[in-house]
Amino acid sequence: MDDLPAIADLERRAKRRIPHFSWEYLASGTGTEEAVRHNLAALAAIKFVPQLMKGPLEPVTETEMFGVTYAAPIGIAPVGLTGLIWPGADELLAKAAASRQIPYVLSTVGTEKPEVAGPNAEGMGWFQLYPPRDDALRKDLIERAANSGFTALVVTADVPAASRRERQRKARVRVPPVIGPLLVAQSAIRPAWSREILRRGMPRFRGLEQYIDAATMKNTAGFVGANLGGTLSFEYLAKVREQWEGPLVVKGILDPDDAQRCVDTGADAVQVSNHGGRQLDGSIAAIDALPAIVDRIGGAVPVFFDSGVRDGIDVARALALGASFVFCGRAFMFGLAAIGDDGAKHAYDILHEGLVNVMAQTGCATLSELADRLV
């Protein structure tokens, strides 16, 4: 796909192929979107000093995490309501992860059941938990994730309350989509998206529907607002730790003290993230928070990273600052929206090729050497 060699190319094509309301859901932040811009700018400010004349180099990106060998320290971050962006996205993301041997994280509010997405990931699946307020619901979701083949549990901490996301309000993003003249008009000029909707059906929170009587997208959305999030505490995390027997990750941490308490409570990894700039517009850039957290807990458990990653050089930057694994959400969704079935695979190939190229350009045969090339 020589005409789409960069994530930015996928982003531009994605905007042309999906309806405006879908695009706004995917691309928007919150407030003035300073946090989104800050994530990108802070990553771009990190520079390397190449070491040259090292002869033939064959950079190695294979990474072992939680006893599993992955092709590279690049993973697919959880994205909610994926089917609104591209119909059938969760199944396609799971299959891409299996094909490329990288982790894929299914969101609690994704649009496919764990029982479908898990097997498609072929052992590469992780499950993201938006903390349910009801203990029985929490226990059942975790049990379903384990029974569906998900190997790690990612507890999301960075959504203590719904954010305002003004662009989404202006675009009238609704769950479910409100079928009216505006939606029909926007969909009609995006035939590829519309064909996939006709083939796969309207996006639904399929993983949650069994908990709701006579489930429709409308009351499912109400269920999500009433039952998920707003309850996470270290005491709650301890209960999750008691139930989940596999690796436990806490996602959305920006403060070193919070990171340390997560480890003390039993977390096997902490993921530094500001939710892609979608929650608090005045948030510190995630990459700016990474070094202090690595300094505090990096020797005890791995530290993961997401927010603002748009290229393989951004993966390299986070790894150089101490991250053990780097996750991307928008980049993979841009791929699906731009290309369709093979889009997520192509997005990974772009990121991986970029990482390998940075290693070669800076004289690094191994990922651990990247830290020594920082300015």
C-alpha positions in Angstrom: 0.0 0.0 0.0 2.6 2.5 -1.2 0.0 5.2 -1.4 -0.7 5.0 2.3 2.8 4.8 3.9 2.1 6.8 7.1 -0.6 6.8 9.8 -1.3 10.4 8.8 -2.2 9.1 5.3 -4.7 6.6 6.9 -6.1 9.5 9.0 -6.8 11.6 6.0 -8.4 8.8 4.0 -10.4 7.7 7.1 -12.0 11.2 7.4 -13.1 10.9 3.8 -14.6 7.4 4.1 -16.7 7.5 7.3 -19.7 9.8 8.3 -19.0 13.1 10.0 -20.5 11.9 13.3 -18.3 8.8 13.3 -15.2 10.9 12.5 -16.0 13.3 15.4 -16.4 10.4 17.8 -13.0 9.0 16.8 -10.9 12.2 16.4 -12.2 14.5 19.0 -10.8 15.3 22.4 -12.4 17.5 25.0 -12.5 21.3 25.7 -10.2 23.2 23.4 -8.4 20.0 22.6 -5.1 21.3 24.1 -4.5 17.9 25.7 -4.7 16.2 22.3 -2.2 18.7 20.7 0.0 18.6 23.8 0.3 14.8 23.6 1.5 15.1 20.0 3.8 18.1 20.6 5.5 16.6 23.7 6.3 13.4 21.8 7.6 15.3 18.8 10.0 17.3 21.2 11.9 14.1 22.1 15.0 13.8 19.9 17.7 11.1 19.3 21.4 11.3 18.6 22.3 8.7 16.0 25.4 6.5 16.5 26.6 5.5 13.0 29.1 3.3 11.2 28.1 0.1 13.1 28.1 -2.1 10.1 25.1 -4.4 9.2 22.3 -4.0 11.8 19.3 -6.3 12.2 17.1 -4.6 14.8 15.2 -7.1 17.0 11.8 -6.0 18.2 10.4 -9.3 19.7 9.3 -8.6 23.3 8.2 -11.0 26.0 5.5 -9.8 28.3 3.6 -11.9 30.9 5.2 -15.1 29.6 4.0 -14.4 26.0 6.4 -13.5 23.1 5.0 -10.6 21.0 6.4 -9.5 17.6 7.0 -6.0 18.9 6.2 -3.9 22.0 3.2 -2.5 20.1 -0.4 -3.2 21.1 -3.9 -2.2 20.1 -5.4 0.0 22.8 -9.1 -0.4 23.9 -11.5 1.8 22.0 -15.2 2.1 22.9 -18.0 1.9 20.4 -15.7 0.7 17.7 -18.5 -0.3 15.4 -19.6 3.3 15.0 -16.3 4.1 13.5 -16.0 1.0 11.3 -18.6 -1.8 11.4 -17.2 -5.1 12.7 -14.1 -3.4 14.0 -13.5 -5.5 17.1 -13.5 -8.8 15.2 -11.1 -7.3 12.7 -8.8 -5.9 15.4 -8.7 -9.3 17.1 -7.8 -11.0 13.8 -5.1 -8.4 13.1 -3.6 -9.0 16.5 -3.5 -12.7 15.9 -2.0 -12.2 12.4 0.7 -9.9 13.7 1.3 -11.5 17.1 0.6 -8.4 19.2 -1.9 -7.8 22.0 -5.4 -6.5 21.4 -7.4 -5.0 24.2 -11.2 -5.4 23.9 -13.1 -2.6 25.7 -16.0 -3.3 28.0 -17.9 -0.9 25.8 -16.6 -2.3 22.5 -19.2 -3.6 20.1 -18.5 -7.3 20.1 -18.9 -9.9 22.8 -15.8 -11.3 24.6 -17.0 -14.7 23.5 -16.5 -13.7 19.9 -13.5 -11.3 20.0 -11.5 -13.5 22.4 -11.2 -16.6 20.1 -10.5 -14.5 17.1 -7.5 -13.0 18.9 -6.0 -16.5 19.3 -4.3 -15.9 22.6 -3.4 -12.3 21.9 -6.5 -10.8 23.6 -6.5 -8.7 26.7 -9.8 -7.4 28.3 -10.3 -3.8 29.5 -12.6 -3.4 32.4 -14.6 -0.3 33.0 -15.3 -0.9 36.7 -19.0 -1.9 37.2 -20.7 -0.6 40.3 -22.4 -3.9 40.9 -20.1 -6.7 42.3 -22.1 -9.4 40.6 -21.7 -7.7 37.2 -18.0 -7.2 37.8 -17.5 -10.8 38.7 -19.4 -12.0 35.7 -17.6 -9.8 33.2 -14.2 -10.9 34.5 -15.3 -14.6 34.4 -16.5 -14.2 30.8 -13.2 -12.6 29.9 -11.2 -15.4 31.4 -13.4 -18.1 29.7 -13.1 -16.3 26.3 -9.3 -16.7 26.3 -8.3 -13.2 27.4 -4.9 -13.4 29.1 -4.6 -10.0 30.8 -7.1 -7.7 32.5 -6.7 -3.9 32.0 -8.6 -1.9 34.6 -9.2 1.7 33.3 -8.7 4.4 35.9 -8.8 7.5 33.8 -12.6 7.9 33.3 -13.8 8.9 36.8 -16.6 10.8 35.1 -17.9 11.4 31.6 -16.0 14.2 29.9 -17.8 16.9 27.9 -16.3 16.3 24.4 -17.9 19.3 22.9 -17.2 18.3 19.3 -19.2 15.1 19.7 -22.1 17.1 21.1 -22.0 19.4 18.1 -21.9 16.5 15.7 -24.9 15.0 17.6 -23.0 11.7 18.3 -25.6 9.5 19.9 -25.7 6.0 21.3 -27.5 4.5 19.5 -27.2 6.7 16.3 -30.5 8.6 15.9 -31.8 7.7 12.5 -33.0 11.0 11.0 -32.3 13.2 8.0 -28.9 14.3 9.3 -27.6 10.7 9.9 -29.1 9.5 6.6 -27.5 12.4 4.7 -24.1 11.9 6.3 -24.2 8.2 5.7 -25.3 8.4 2.1 -22.2 10.2 1.0 -20.0 7.5 2.7 -21.0 4.4 0.7 -18.2 2.1 2.0 -19.3 2.7 5.6 -22.9 2.3 4.8 -22.4 -1.0 3.0 -20.6 -2.4 6.0 -23.5 -1.2 8.3 -26.0 -3.0 6.1 -23.8 -6.1 6.2 -23.0 -6.2 9.9 -25.8 -4.2 11.4 -26.0 -1.1 13.6 -23.3 -0.8 16.3 -24.4 -2.3 19.6 -22.8 -3.0 23.0 -23.1 -6.7 22.4 -21.0 -7.6 25.4 -23.4 -5.9 27.8 -26.8 -6.7 26.2 -27.3 -9.9 28.2 -27.5 -7.9 31.4 -30.5 -5.9 30.2 -34.1 -6.9 29.6 -35.2 -6.6 26.0 -31.9 -4.9 25.2 -31.9 -2.2 22.6 -29.1 0.2 21.9 -31.1 2.9 23.7 -31.4 1.2 27.0 -28.0 -0.3 26.7 -26.5 3.2 26.5 -28.5 4.1 29.6 -27.2 1.0 31.3 -23.6 2.0 30.6 -24.1 5.4 32.1 -25.8 4.0 35.2 -23.6 1.0 35.9 -20.0 1.5 34.7 -17.3 3.8 36.1 -17.2 6.3 38.9 -16.4 3.7 41.5 -12.8 2.8 41.1 -10.7 3.0 44.2 -7.7 1.0 45.6 -10.1 -1.0 47.6 -12.1 -1.9 44.5 -8.8 -2.7 42.7 -8.0 -5.1 45.5 -11.3 -6.9 44.9 -10.5 -7.2 41.2 -7.0 -8.6 42.1 -8.6 -11.2 44.3 -10.8 -12.5 41.4 -8.5 -12.2 38.4 -5.8 -14.8 38.4 -3.8 -13.5 35.4 -1.7 -10.4 34.8 -3.5 -7.2 36.0 -2.8 -3.8 34.4 -4.1 -0.4 35.6 -4.5 2.0 32.7 -4.6 5.8 32.9 -2.1 6.6 35.6 -0.2 9.9 35.5 0.9 10.4 39.1 3.8 8.4 40.6 2.1 8.0 43.9 -0.9 6.5 42.2 1.4 4.2 40.3 3.1 3.0 43.5 -0.2 2.3 45.2 -1.4 0.3 42.2 1.7 -1.9 42.5 1.2 -2.2 46.3 -2.4 -3.3 45.6 -1.2 -6.1 43.3 -1.0 -4.6 39.8 1.4 -6.4 37.5 1.9 -3.3 35.3 0.8 0.3 35.1 -0.2 2.1 31.9 0.6 5.8 31.6 -2.2 7.5 29.7 -4.4 10.5 29.6 -7.0 8.7 27.6 -5.7 10.3 24.4 -6.6 13.8 25.6 -10.3 12.9 25.8 -10.9 13.4 29.5 -9.2 16.5 31.0 -8.1 19.2 28.6 -5.6 20.6 31.2 -3.9 17.2 31.7 -0.2 16.8 31.6 0.9 15.1 28.4 1.2 11.4 29.0 4.8 11.2 27.7 5.8 14.0 30.2 4.4 11.8 33.0 6.2 8.7 31.9 9.8 9.2 33.2 8.8 9.9 36.8 6.6 6.8 36.9 9.3 4.7 35.4 11.7 6.0 38.1 9.2 5.2 40.8 8.1 1.7 39.8 9.9 0.7 36.7 12.1 -1.8 38.5 9.2 -3.5 40.2 6.7 -4.0 37.3 6.6 -3.0 33.6 5.3 0.4 32.7 3.2 0.7 29.5 2.3 3.8 27.6 -0.4 5.3 25.3 -1.7 8.7 24.1 -0.5 10.6 21.1 1.3 7.7 19.3 1.1 8.3 15.5 4.3 6.7 14.1 7.0 4.2 14.9 9.2 7.0 16.1 6.7 7.8 18.8 6.9 4.1 19.8 10.7 4.5 20.0 10.4 7.6 22.0 8.2 6.0 24.7 10.4 3.0 24.8 13.5 5.2 25.2 11.9 6.9 28.2 11.3 3.6 29.9 8.1 2.1 28.6 8.0 -1.6 28.2 5.1 -1.6 25.8 3.3 1.0 23.7 -0.4 1.0 22.8 -2.3 2.9 20.1 -6.0 3.3 19.6 -6.7 5.9 17.0 -3.9 4.7 14.7 -5.5 1.3 14.3 -9.0 2.8 13.9 -7.7 5.1 11.2 -6.4 2.0 9.4 -9.8 0.2 9.5 -11.7 3.3 8.5 -9.3 4.0 5.6 -8.9 0.6 4.2 -11.4 -1.8 5.7 -10.6 -5.4 6.6 -6.8 -5.2 6.3 -6.5 -1.7 7.7 -5.4 -2.6 11.2 -2.7 -4.9 9.9 -1.4 -2.1 7.7 -1.4 0.3 10.6 0.7 -2.1 12.6 3.1 -2.6 9.7 3.5 1.2 9.5 4.3 1.4 13.2 6.6 -1.6 13.2 8.5 -0.5 10.1 8.9 3.0 11.6 10.3 1.5 14.9 12.7 -0.7 13.0 13.8 2.2 10.9 14.5 4.4 13.9 16.5 1.7 15.5 18.6 1.3 12.3 19.0 5.1 11.9 20.2 5.5 15.5 22.4 2.4 15.6 20.3 0.3 17.9 20.2 -3.5 17.4 18.0 -3.9 20.5 15.2 -1.9 22.0 17.1 -1.4 25.2 19.7 0.7 23.4 17.2 3.4 22.5 17.5 5.1 25.9 21.2 5.7 25.2 20.4 7.7 22.0 18.2 10.3 23.7 19.4 13.9 23.6 
